């Protein structure tokens, strides 16, 4: 049974850093494109960043570009999100997701329905 489990969330002050991890089991990790999404209270879930299965190409939302880094460890089946220069606007529930189909184009990368496997989320709160 496929399972994604996020960890590493917490409370951090503005300007601080936090790293999230996502452990994957029950899926062929190397055959998946992976991504992080987030959902703030009262807002739609949005794409944060993603990484492809081939060549580890990364994609980021404009709001996090230059501050967040997505990486993966195929040997351990882990996905990571390193977050720097956090602001209160980054406060949200963060979710990891995996897609077994090949994603072609940015539209597919950022589309939630593209991903069939999802974690339960981990909360990140940034205080001002």
Secondary structure, DSSP 8 states (H G I E B T S, - for coil): --EEEEE--EEEETT--EEEEEEEESS-GGG-EEEEEEE-TTS--EEEEEE-SSTT-EEE-TTTTTTEEEEEETTTTEEEEEE-S--GGG-EEEEEEEESS---SHHHHH-GGG--EEB--EEEEEE-
